[in-house]
Amino acid sequence: MRQTARRLLGAAALLVAVTSATAGTALASPGDIDPDTRISDPRATVYVGNLEINDKENVCEVAGLAGTPFDEEDGVKYELDGSTKINILGFEGYTITGVVVKGSNVANIYDASKVDPLTGLISPLNPGGNVPDISHWFLCAVEDEGEEPTSETSTPTNPGGENPGGETPTSVPTEAPATSVTTTTPAAAAAGANDNDQLAATGFGSGWLLVVGLALVGAGAAFVASPKLRGLVKR
């Protein structure tokens, strides 16, 4: 009977000791955790304590990152690789400055200027030296500045419809009109031509006088030269 009681007391004492040790570990404050014992990724910096996106005012500042916190609810493109890894694919309109991956009460901080691409991101080791499931994550980002509009000179369109396509009309050189040369016939020549035309039309001209004159001269010469002709005339 006494031995049974002793065994029960021993088992109770052992249970109290184990429970006390476990409770001590669970109730340990973040200040009691050595970051060097939680390193799971040499690319990251271990932060001891809770970093929650709900504290939007200064959570990125506390993490040492510039910008504003965002997660999947804000349109961040990402994919999970199992339950312990996450890949950040992009965030349209923003430049990512870093990513916080939390597990338990510690978190890994990835600086985007040093880690590219942001893939295979994990949380720090748990007390047992294993990589735990990701309990929460978020990124910090700054909005991209819009490009300044460049002034472009556009060719105005002609409201009258002469240039509907908006193209600059090309002037086509016109050829000089051909100069017409008019030859003027003097009036006297024209009149002479008209006289000849009239003579040719009526059959009258000055040539017949020459013929008659020559005939008379020839007859006279023959009369003088021929004695027989003169005798005939005297008779």
C-alpha positions as CSV (number, residue, x, y, z in Angstrom):
1,M,0.0,0.0,0.0
2,R,2.8,2.4,0.9
3,Q,4.7,1.5,-2.3
4,T,1.6,2.4,-4.4
5,A,1.3,5.7,-2.7
6,R,5.0,6.5,-3.2
7,R,4.6,5.7,-6.9
8,L,1.7,8.0,-7.3
9,L,3.5,10.8,-5.5
10,G,6.5,10.3,-7.8
11,A,4.4,10.3,-11.0
12,A,2.7,13.5,-9.8
13,A,6.0,15.2,-9.1
14,L,7.3,14.3,-12.5
15,L,4.2,15.6,-14.2
16,V,4.5,18.9,-12.3
17,A,8.1,19.2,-13.4
18,V,7.4,18.6,-17.0
19,T,4.4,20.9,-17.0
20,S,6.5,23.6,-15.3
21,A,9.2,23.4,-17.9
22,T,6.7,23.4,-20.8
23,A,4.9,26.4,-19.3
24,G,8.1,28.2,-18.8
25,T,9.0,27.8,-22.4
26,A,5.6,28.8,-23.7
27,L,5.5,31.9,-21.4
28,A,8.9,33.0,-22.3
29,S,8.9,36.6,-23.5
30,P,10.4,37.6,-26.9
31,G,13.3,39.2,-25.1
32,D,14.3,35.7,-23.9
33,I,14.7,34.4,-27.4
34,D,18.1,34.4,-29.1
35,P,17.7,35.4,-32.8
36,D,20.8,33.4,-33.7
37,T,19.1,30.2,-32.7
38,R,16.2,30.9,-35.0
39,I,18.0,31.5,-38.2
40,S,16.4,29.5,-41.0
41,D,17.5,31.5,-44.1
42,P,20.8,33.4,-44.4
43,R,19.1,35.8,-46.8
44,A,16.8,37.0,-44.0
45,T,17.1,38.9,-40.8
46,V,15.3,37.4,-37.7
47,Y,13.0,39.7,-35.8
48,V,12.0,38.6,-32.4
49,G,8.4,39.7,-31.6
50,N,5.1,40.1,-33.4
51,L,4.9,42.0,-36.6
52,E,1.3,42.3,-37.6
53,I,-0.1,44.0,-40.7
54,N,-3.0,45.3,-38.6
55,D,-0.6,47.9,-37.2
56,K,-0.5,49.8,-40.5
57,E,0.9,53.0,-39.1
58,N,4.4,51.8,-38.4
59,V,4.8,48.1,-39.0
60,C,7.1,48.6,-42.0
61,E,9.1,51.2,-40.1
62,V,9.5,48.7,-37.2
63,A,10.7,46.1,-39.7
64,G,13.2,48.6,-41.2
65,L,11.5,48.7,-44.6
66,A,10.2,51.6,-46.5
67,G,6.6,52.0,-47.7
68,T,3.2,50.7,-46.7
69,P,2.2,47.1,-45.7
70,F,0.2,45.0,-48.2
71,D,-0.9,41.4,-48.4
72,E,-3.1,39.1,-50.5
73,E,-6.2,41.2,-49.7
74,D,-4.6,44.2,-51.5
75,G,-3.9,42.3,-54.8
76,V,-0.4,41.1,-54.2
77,K,0.5,38.3,-56.6
78,Y,1.9,35.3,-54.7
79,E,2.0,31.5,-54.5
80,L,2.4,29.1,-51.7
81,D,4.9,26.2,-51.9
82,G,3.4,23.9,-49.4
83,S,2.7,25.4,-46.0
84,T,6.2,26.7,-45.2
85,K,7.3,28.6,-48.3
86,I,5.9,31.5,-50.2
87,N,6.9,33.1,-53.5
88,I,6.1,36.8,-54.2
89,L,5.3,37.3,-57.9
90,G,4.7,41.0,-58.0
91,F,2.5,43.9,-57.1
92,E,1.3,46.0,-60.0
93,G,1.8,49.8,-59.6
94,Y,4.2,49.4,-56.7
95,T,7.8,48.8,-56.0
96,I,8.4,46.1,-53.3
97,T,10.9,47.1,-50.6
98,G,10.7,43.9,-48.5
99,V,8.7,40.9,-47.2
100,V,8.0,39.8,-43.7
101,V,7.3,36.1,-43.1
102,K,6.1,35.3,-39.6
103,G,6.0,32.0,-37.7
104,S,5.0,31.9,-34.0
105,N,6.3,35.0,-32.3
106,V,9.3,35.6,-34.6
107,A,9.6,36.7,-38.2
108,N,12.0,36.7,-41.1
109,I,12.5,40.0,-42.8
110,Y,13.6,39.9,-46.4
111,D,15.1,43.1,-47.9
112,A,14.1,43.2,-51.6
113,S,17.2,45.2,-52.5
114,K,19.3,42.2,-51.5
115,V,17.0,39.3,-52.2
116,D,15.9,38.9,-55.9
117,P,13.8,37.1,-56.8
118,L,11.6,36.9,-53.7
119,T,11.0,33.2,-53.8
120,G,11.3,30.4,-51.3
121,L,10.7,32.7,-48.4
122,I,10.2,31.0,-45.0
123,S,9.7,31.8,-41.3
124,P,12.4,31.4,-38.6
125,L,13.0,28.1,-36.9
126,N,10.9,27.1,-34.0
127,P,12.3,26.1,-30.6
128,G,12.7,22.5,-31.9
129,G,14.9,23.7,-34.8
130,N,12.3,23.1,-37.5
131,V,10.8,25.4,-40.1
132,P,7.2,26.0,-38.9
133,D,4.2,26.7,-41.1
134,I,3.8,30.3,-42.1
135,S,1.3,31.9,-39.7
136,H,1.2,35.3,-41.5
137,W,3.1,37.3,-44.1
138,F,3.0,40.7,-45.7
139,L,5.2,43.0,-47.8
140,C,6.1,46.6,-47.8
141,A,6.0,48.7,-51.0
142,V,6.0,52.2,-52.3
143,E,3.8,53.4,-55.1
144,D,5.4,53.8,-58.5
145,E,5.6,57.4,-59.7
146,G,3.6,58.1,-62.9
147,E,5.6,58.9,-66.0
148,E,5.5,62.6,-67.0
149,P,3.4,63.1,-70.1
150,T,5.5,64.1,-73.1
151,S,4.3,67.0,-75.2
152,E,3.7,65.9,-78.8
153,T,2.9,68.2,-81.6
154,S,0.0,67.0,-83.6
155,T,-1.1,68.2,-87.0
156,P,-4.5,69.8,-86.6
157,T,-7.2,68.4,-88.9
158,N,-9.0,70.7,-91.3
159,P,-12.6,71.2,-90.1
160,G,-13.6,71.9,-93.7
161,G,-12.7,68.4,-94.7
162,E,-9.8,69.3,-97.0
163,N,-7.4,67.4,-94.9
164,P,-9.5,64.7,-93.1
165,G,-6.6,62.4,-92.4
166,G,-4.7,65.0,-90.4
167,E,-1.7,64.8,-92.8
168,T,0.2,67.9,-93.8
169,P,-0.8,68.7,-97.4
170,T,2.1,68.6,-99.8
171,S,2.2,71.5,-102.3
172,V,2.5,70.2,-105.8
173,P,4.2,72.7,-108.2
174,T,2.1,73.7,-111.1
175,E,3.6,74.0,-114.6
176,A,3.7,77.4,-116.2
177,P,1.0,77.7,-118.9
178,A,2.4,77.3,-122.4
179,T,2.9,80.6,-124.2
180,S,1.1,80.7,-127.5
181,V,2.9,82.4,-130.4
182,T,0.7,84.3,-132.8
183,T,2.1,85.3,-136.2
184,T,0.5,88.4,-137.7
185,T,0.6,88.7,-141.5
186,P,1.0,92.4,-142.6
187,A,-2.1,93.9,-144.0
188,A,-0.4,94.8,-147.3
189,A,0.6,91.2,-147.9
190,A,-2.8,90.0,-147.0
191,A,-4.3,92.5,-149.4
192,G,-1.9,91.4,-152.2
193,A,-2.9,87.9,-151.6
194,N,-6.5,88.8,-151.8
195,D,-6.0,90.6,-155.1
196,N,-4.2,87.6,-156.6
197,D,-7.0,85.5,-155.4
198,Q,-9.6,87.8,-157.1
199,L,-7.6,87.9,-160.4
200,A,-7.3,84.2,-160.4
201,A,-11.0,83.9,-159.8
202,T,-12.0,86.3,-162.6
203,G,-9.3,85.3,-165.2
204,F,-8.1,89.0,-165.5
205,G,-4.5,90.1,-165.0
206,S,-1.8,92.4,-166.4
207,G,0.0,89.6,-168.3
208,W,-2.2,90.0,-171.5
209,L,-1.0,93.6,-172.1
210,L,2.6,92.3,-172.3
211,V,1.5,89.6,-174.8
212,V,-0.4,92.2,-177.0
213,G,2.6,94.5,-177.0
214,L,5.0,91.9,-178.0
215,A,2.7,90.8,-180.8
216,L,2.5,94.4,-182.2
217,V,6.2,94.8,-182.0
218,G,6.7,91.5,-183.8
219,A,4.2,92.5,-186.5
220,G,5.9,95.9,-187.0
221,A,9.3,94.3,-187.3
222,A,8.0,91.8,-189.8
223,F,6.3,94.6,-191.8
224,V,9.5,96.6,-192.0
225,A,11.7,93.6,-192.9
226,S,9.4,92.0,-195.5
227,P,9.1,93.8,-199.0
228,K,6.3,91.4,-200.0
229,L,4.3,92.3,-197.0
230,R,4.8,96.0,-197.7
231,G,3.6,95.4,-201.3
232,L,0.5,93.7,-200.2
233,V,-0.3,96.6,-198.0
234,K,0.2,99.2,-200.8
235,R,-2.1,97.3,-203.0
